[in-house]
Amino acid sequence: SISERQTARFSFQLADLVREDLQYYFPRLVAHDVKITLIEALDHVLSMMDKQISDYTERHFRRENIEVLMNTFVKAVKQREVVIQFKGSNDLHSIPCAIVVWATGIKARALTNRIRETIGLN
């Protein structure tokens, strides 16, 4: 979906900003306090794209030091934390934060899912 691609692109651009610009001007801040985490409810990113593209993107996230939490649900966003829950668990975990960028997708229509199954994309 467009929102998934935009989320991936934004994550890469943010990592580039941190590495190329903030690292130069604020090296101690970046070394100790900056972390980019992408929280994904599904078991892979870019779920509407080809699996090879998804795998490539996940590898690129790792190279850019972007942590990706798969099968993870956002339960709450608070002033200084994001509360998450891993799929299959009732436990809630807290991720400290200063800035949260929220991008959410929409569920595909049933017709879209049937077409994907018919052409072998599921």
Secondary structure, 3 states (H helix, E strand, C coil): CHHHHHHHHHHHHHHHHHHHHHHHHCHHHHHHHCCEEEECCCCCCCCCCCHHHHHHHHHHHHHCCEEEECCEEEEEECCCEEEEEECCCCCEEEEECCCCCCCCCCCCCHHHHHHHHHCCCC
